[in-house]
Amino acid sequence: MMSKREPVIELRNEVEARLLQAHLEAEEIPHVIVSRHDSAYTAIFQVQLGWGHVEAPDEYVERIREIYADMFESDAGLD
């Protein structure tokens, strides 16, 4: 069971979430991917608030941010 979790990073889409999840699992970092999808409301929360986020215990926050930056922030200038 995970200790207290905190939102760490906002995720833009499911592909980004799955890639990050694979890296976190490879490093055995405890985490939860939280999607804002709700089929009853046809994903309106994802449109308004974003796809979702990653939650993790405090002691892993910095490492998760480093992994995310290594994976995605170098692509930011390509949009």
Sequence and secondary structure as in RCSB ss.txt:
>XXXX:A:sequence
MMSKREPVIELRNEVEARLLQAHLEAEEIPHVIVSRHDSAYTAIFQVQLGWGHVEAPDEYVERIREIYADMFESD
AGLD
>XXXX:A:secstr
   SEEEEEEE SHHHHHHHHHHHHHTT   EEEE   GGGTTHHHHHH SEEEEEEGGGHHHHHHHHHHHHGGG
GGG 
